């Protein structure tokens, strides 16, 4: 039996290839039981799948002062509907130069203050506020706000902390996008489509709705609506695939009838309607205008 058929105790989990050479030859290390994670890193069995395992593997070849950032940091805080990124994002401290590895990790150059990262079980990670700051500047709000909604909802971060980060880095690119995101974000959102619908409506000039408002009849709970304008008793609901189930359709009808009986106007936007953004905006604006919402009287 060759040495490669035995796994030394020190090679459990993920390890550096150079550490394995004390026990295994290069040929034995290429045995199918050892999977290549990236250059110089192997693991026993399959490549690490969950984010924690992947970040711990990356730590083996990153300096201690490397900071996980961007979408990697956002995913680390485990917000709803934010998927683990394929490429790990890293920032560096102290001006140290680290080369990116295509398809594995991407190194960003940016100044980090000591208050903008925290130590975790996978090493240094940017704080929620710094993560918000980095992500909000990347793209238009329709892309970033659904992720930022989830991040704020999960971490409970204060948006004032993100504004504080912005004040310390006021000369970096994307500050206008950050300001837009700060005006649009709402941790009350409970799905990415719901977030996107709210952003589209607000960008069109519709006043900010209340997210996931709970409606009662006296002390009896009736329904929770996705977006609501309370003074007008107008609500907008987004119906995803979940609402296609026949039993759910029946429950939705009972719910909508109960809301109507309480004087609520409920607009339901499904996936097909959502593809026609202009029509959705016109529908909502028209209903609000008809209800004499002051901001839309002259629209």
RODO-2510 file (C-alpha; in nm, 4 decimals, decimal comma):
residues 299
     n   res          X          Y          Z
     1     x     0,0000     0,0000     0,0000
     2     x     0,1448     0,3379    -0,0944
     3     x     0,1562     0,6306     0,1374
     4     x    -0,1102     0,8054    -0,0781
     5     x    -0,3737     0,5567     0,0390
     6     x    -0,3313     0,6756     0,3944
     7     x    -0,4309     1,0236     0,5042
     8     x    -0,1927     1,1779     0,7583
     9     x    -0,3830     1,3436     1,0448
    10     x    -0,2292     1,6827     0,9617
    11     x    -0,3836     1,6727     0,6133
    12     x    -0,7454     1,6558     0,7177
    13     x    -0,9715     1,9205     0,5646
    14     x    -0,7952     2,1850     0,3536
    15     x    -0,4171     2,2200     0,3516
    16     x    -0,1230     2,3698     0,1674
    17     x     0,0336     2,1428    -0,0904
    18     x     0,3801     2,2216     0,0436
    19     x     0,2796     2,0897     0,3873
    20     x     0,1727     1,7600     0,2315
    21     x     0,5119     1,6854     0,0815
    22     x     0,6410     1,5757     0,4228
    23     x     0,4029     1,2794     0,3906
    24     x     0,3215     1,2391     0,0212
    25     x     0,5045     1,2455    -0,3076
    26     x     0,3759     1,4822    -0,5824
    27     x     0,2213     1,1815    -0,7551
    28     x     0,0442     1,0648    -0,4426
    29     x    -0,0884     1,4171    -0,3831
    30     x    -0,2503     1,4005    -0,7260
    31     x    -0,4503     1,0967    -0,6088
    32     x    -0,8254     1,1363    -0,6618
    33     x    -0,8877     1,1643    -0,2879
    34     x    -0,7084     1,5016    -0,2839
    35     x    -0,8879     1,7820    -0,4698
    36     x    -0,7096     2,0904    -0,5997
    37     x    -0,8789     2,4036    -0,4602
    38     x    -0,6410     2,6516    -0,6236
    39     x    -0,2703     2,6667    -0,6934
    40     x    -0,0895     2,5455    -0,3833
    41     x    -0,4030     2,4416    -0,1923
    42     x    -0,5645     2,0980    -0,1729
    43     x    -0,8374     1,9393     0,0324
    44     x    -0,9410     1,5918     0,1297
    45     x    -1,2397     1,4896    -0,0794
    46     x    -1,4356     1,7453    -0,2807
    47     x    -1,3575     2,1125    -0,3137
    48     x    -1,4997     2,3112    -0,0191
    49     x    -1,8572     2,4043    -0,1115
    50     x    -1,9892     2,6316     0,1626
    51     x    -1,8637     2,9881     0,2025
    52     x    -1,6936     2,9314     0,5367
    53     x    -1,4860     2,6424     0,4014
    54     x    -1,3943     2,8393     0,0886
    55     x    -1,2816     3,1413     0,2899
    56     x    -1,0771     2,9263     0,5254
    57     x    -0,9097     2,7679     0,2243
    58     x    -0,8327     3,1112     0,0805
    59     x    -0,6813     3,2159     0,4131
    60     x    -0,4095     2,9556     0,3699
    61     x    -0,2555     3,1598     0,0885
    62     x    -0,3631     3,5113     0,1888
    63     x    -0,1738     3,7269     0,4399
    64     x    -0,3330     3,7709     0,7813
    65     x    -0,4168     4,1345     0,7091
    66     x    -0,6158     4,0595     0,3922
    67     x    -0,9813     4,1616     0,4362
    68     x    -1,2744     3,9829     0,2734
    69     x    -1,4956     4,2487     0,1170
    70     x    -1,7682     4,3340    -0,1346
    71     x    -2,0138     4,0572    -0,2196
    72     x    -1,7999     3,8092    -0,0242
    73     x    -1,8431     4,0152     0,2934
    74     x    -2,2135     4,0614     0,2213
    75     x    -2,2616     3,6863     0,1801
    76     x    -2,0641     3,6211     0,4994
    77     x    -2,3332     3,8031     0,7008
    78     x    -2,5858     3,5520     0,5569
    79     x    -2,8610     3,7880     0,4386
    80     x    -3,1677     3,6389     0,2731
    81     x    -3,1585     3,5851    -0,1041
    82     x    -2,7904     3,6907    -0,1387
    83     x    -2,6045     3,4045    -0,3031
    84     x    -2,2457     3,3099    -0,2276
    85     x    -2,0198     3,4678    -0,4920
    86     x    -1,8094     3,2437    -0,7119
    87     x    -1,5046     3,4711    -0,6838
    88     x    -1,3787     3,5774    -0,3409
    89     x    -1,3234     3,9526    -0,3027
    90     x    -1,0305     4,0764    -0,0976
    91     x    -0,8905     4,4119     0,0141
    92     x    -0,5440     4,4649     0,1538
    93     x    -0,4114     4,6627     0,4484
    94     x    -0,0827     4,8404     0,4784
    95     x    -0,0283     4,8745     0,1045
    96     x     0,0668     4,5081     0,0679
    97     x     0,0457     4,3821    -0,2881
    98     x    -0,1464     4,0619    -0,3547
    99     x    -0,2118     3,9321    -0,7014
   100     x    -0,5630     3,8328    -0,8006
   101     x    -0,6220     3,4752    -0,9152
   102     x    -0,8611     3,4521    -1,2069
   103     x    -1,1734     3,2602    -1,1069
   104     x    -1,0662     3,2307    -0,7421
   105     x    -1,0103     3,5652    -0,5726
   106     x    -1,0119     3,9266    -0,6866
   107     x    -0,8021     4,1840    -0,5029
   108     x    -0,9405     4,5387    -0,4729
   109     x    -0,7223     4,8372    -0,3953
   110     x    -0,8900     5,0750    -0,1493
   111     x    -0,8109     5,2509     0,1763
   112     x    -0,9621     5,0905     0,4854
   113     x    -0,9895     5,2547     0,8265
   114     x    -0,9497     5,0369     1,1403
   115     x    -1,3204     5,0836     1,2196
   116     x    -1,4210     4,9426     0,8792
   117     x    -1,3331     4,5775     0,9310
   118     x    -1,3901     4,3169     1,2000
   119     x    -1,2226     3,9914     1,2969
   120     x    -1,4326     3,6788     1,2445
   121     x    -1,3688     3,3053     1,2472
   122     x    -1,2533     3,3338     0,8830
   123     x    -1,0285     3,6317     0,9519
   124     x    -1,0847     3,9987     0,8713
   125     x    -1,4108     4,1000     0,6991
   126     x    -1,5378     4,4487     0,6165
   127     x    -1,8096     4,5723     0,8516
   128     x    -2,1703     4,5854     0,7296
   129     x    -2,1411     4,9642     0,6907
   130     x    -1,8220     4,9418     0,4848
   131     x    -1,9692     4,6548     0,2832
   132     x    -2,2772     4,8687     0,2135
   133     x    -2,0511     5,1558     0,1066
   134     x    -1,8547     4,9366    -0,1344
   135     x    -2,1545     4,7652    -0,2920
   136     x    -2,3761     5,0726    -0,3245
   137     x    -2,1170     5,2476    -0,5428
   138     x    -2,0806     4,9624    -0,7902
   139     x    -2,3901     4,9818    -1,0017
   140     x    -2,7299     5,1434    -1,0443
   141     x    -2,9744     5,1123    -0,7533
   142     x    -3,1927     4,8583    -0,9346
   143     x    -2,9044     4,6136    -0,9067
   144     x    -2,7570     4,7090    -0,5698
   145     x    -3,0605     4,7996    -0,3554
   146     x    -3,2103     4,4463    -0,3373
   147     x    -2,8775     4,3225    -0,1983
   148     x    -2,8457     4,6208     0,0348
   149     x    -3,2017     4,5713     0,1636
   150     x    -3,1099     4,2160     0,2585
   151     x    -2,7775     4,3218     0,4155
   152     x    -2,9367     4,5910     0,6329
   153     x    -3,2240     4,3620     0,7270
   154     x    -2,9900     4,0806     0,8338
   155     x    -2,7326     4,2853     1,0236
   156     x    -2,9528     4,5606     1,1654
   157     x    -2,6865     4,8127     1,0670
   158     x    -2,7533     5,1842     1,1062
   159     x    -2,7528     5,3690     0,7745
   160     x    -2,5821     5,6523     0,9590
   161     x    -2,2762     5,4273     0,9832
   162     x    -2,2678     5,3948     0,6030
   163     x    -2,2926     5,7733     0,5752
   164     x    -2,0002     5,7944     0,8171
   165     x    -1,7907     5,5705     0,5920
   166     x    -1,8864     5,7910     0,2953
   167     x    -1,7729     6,1031     0,4795
   168     x    -1,4285     5,9481     0,5299
   169     x    -1,3978     5,8499     0,1633
   170     x    -1,5793     6,1355    -0,0093
   171     x    -1,3455     6,1481    -0,3096
   172     x    -1,3895     5,7912    -0,4322
   173     x    -1,5892     5,7005    -0,7424
   174     x    -1,9584     5,6188    -0,7171
   175     x    -2,0583     5,8529    -0,4345
   176     x    -2,3694     5,9651    -0,6239
   177     x    -2,4822     5,6035    -0,6567
   178     x    -2,4275     5,5599    -0,2841
   179     x    -2,6496     5,8599    -0,2090
   180     x    -2,9211     5,7174    -0,4341
   181     x    -2,9004     5,3801    -0,2604
   182     x    -2,9217     5,5382     0,0845
   183     x    -3,2425     5,7163    -0,0215
   184     x    -3,3977     5,3970    -0,1602
   185     x    -3,2935     5,1171     0,0738
   186     x    -3,5536     4,9643     0,3064
   187     x    -3,4801     4,6662     0,5348
   188     x    -3,8531     4,5963     0,5542
   189     x    -3,8362     4,4325     0,2123
   190     x    -3,8655     4,0532     0,2133
   191     x    -3,7736     3,9551    -0,1425
   192     x    -3,5499     4,0823    -0,4237
   193     x    -3,8466     4,1334    -0,6597
   194     x    -4,0249     4,3316    -0,3928
   195     x    -3,7159     4,5496    -0,3532
   196     x    -3,6825     4,5999    -0,7267
   197     x    -4,0507     4,6910    -0,7662
   198     x    -4,0177     4,9523    -0,4906
   199     x    -3,7059     5,1019    -0,6532
   200     x    -3,8707     5,1206    -0,9960
   201     x    -4,1751     5,2974    -0,8516
   202     x    -3,9729     5,5423    -0,6415
   203     x    -3,7450     5,6246    -0,9351
   204     x    -4,0583     5,7165    -1,1309
   205     x    -4,1544     5,9716    -0,8656
   206     x    -4,3952     5,7616    -0,6609
   207     x    -4,3670     5,8485    -0,2881
   208     x    -4,2017     5,5937    -0,0627
   209     x    -4,4395     5,3135     0,0355
   210     x    -4,4401     5,1234     0,3632
   211     x    -4,2880     4,7774     0,3184
   212     x    -4,4733     4,4712     0,4470
   213     x    -4,7382     4,6639     0,6331
   214     x    -4,9592     4,4609     0,8653
   215     x    -5,3325     4,5360     0,8414
   216     x    -5,5763     4,4684     1,1255
   217     x    -5,9515     4,4825     1,1637
   218     x    -5,9787     4,5975     1,5219
   219     x    -5,7458     4,3551     1,6969
   220     x    -5,7774     4,0842     1,4306
   221     x    -5,4890     4,0414     1,1875
   222     x    -5,6110     4,0453     0,8264
   223     x    -5,3068     4,0587     0,5985
   224     x    -4,9576     4,1835     0,5397
   225     x    -4,9122     4,3703     0,2110
   226     x    -4,5853     4,4153     0,0216
   227     x    -4,6071     4,7908    -0,0444
   228     x    -4,8606     5,0251     0,1111
   229     x    -4,9605     5,3916     0,1050
   230     x    -5,1400     5,4062     0,4380
   231     x    -5,3293     5,7348     0,4063
   232     x    -5,4869     5,6210     0,0805
   233     x    -5,5355     5,2562     0,1800
   234     x    -5,3656     5,1491    -0,1437
   235     x    -5,1391     4,8441    -0,1607
   236     x    -4,9264     4,6790    -0,4283
   237     x    -4,8482     4,3085    -0,4115
   238     x    -4,5924     4,1135    -0,6133
   239     x    -4,7051     3,7588    -0,6858
   240     x    -4,4212     3,5201    -0,7594
   241     x    -4,4309     3,1524    -0,8503
   242     x    -4,5447     3,0636    -0,4995
   243     x    -4,8837     3,2195    -0,5721
   244     x    -4,9485     2,9842    -0,8684
   245     x    -5,0379     2,6964    -0,6380
   246     x    -5,4178     2,6387    -0,6500
   247     x    -5,4503     2,6286    -0,2725
   248     x    -5,2585     2,9551    -0,2458
   249     x    -5,4792     3,1127    -0,5144
   250     x    -5,7835     3,0311    -0,3004
   251     x    -5,6232     3,1801     0,0103
   252     x    -5,5227     3,4912    -0,1846
   253     x    -5,8827     3,5466    -0,2943
   254     x    -6,0097     3,5290     0,0614
   255     x    -5,7359     3,7679     0,1677
   256     x    -5,8038     4,0192    -0,1124
   257     x    -6,1767     4,0145    -0,0368
   258     x    -6,1065     4,0842     0,3299
   259     x    -5,8834     4,3793     0,2364
   260     x    -6,1441     4,5153    -0,0040
   261     x    -6,4084     4,4931     0,2678
   262     x    -6,1862     4,7168     0,4834
   263     x    -6,1660     4,9752     0,2063
   264     x    -5,8230     4,8836     0,0658
   265     x    -5,7410     4,8977    -0,3047
   266     x    -5,4915     4,6213    -0,3855
   267     x    -5,2974     4,6030    -0,7127
   268     x    -5,1422     4,2641    -0,7876
   269     x    -4,8340     4,2566    -1,0116
   270     x    -4,7353     3,9146    -1,1401
   271     x    -4,4248     3,8001    -1,3271
   272     x    -4,5745     3,8624    -1,6716
   273     x    -4,6805     4,2166    -1,5843
   274     x    -4,3445     4,2875    -1,4244
   275     x    -4,1762     4,2506    -1,7634
   276     x    -4,3536     4,5677    -1,8800
   277     x    -4,2082     4,8206    -1,6408
   278     x    -4,3698     5,1201    -1,8074
   279     x    -4,7168     4,9689    -1,7767
   280     x    -4,6637     4,8820    -1,4093
   281     x    -4,5500     5,2351    -1,3267
   282     x    -4,8437     5,3876    -1,5188
   283     x    -5,0892     5,1588    -1,3380
   284     x    -4,9655     5,2500    -0,9909
   285     x    -4,9325     5,6194    -1,0703
   286     x    -5,2844     5,6237    -1,2128
   287     x    -5,4391     5,4643    -0,9049
   288     x    -5,2518     5,6992    -0,6728
   289     x    -5,3456     5,9989    -0,8838
   290     x    -5,7092     5,8971    -0,8812
   291     x    -5,6917     5,8809    -0,5042
   292     x    -5,5636     6,2413    -0,5089
   293     x    -5,2163     6,1750    -0,3755
   294     x    -5,0724     6,5310    -0,3574
   295     x    -4,7353     6,4455    -0,5114
   296     x    -4,9037     6,3094    -0,8248
   297     x    -5,1891     6,5563    -0,8843
   298     x    -4,9987     6,7372    -1,1554
   299     x    -4,8115     6,4325    -1,2946
***
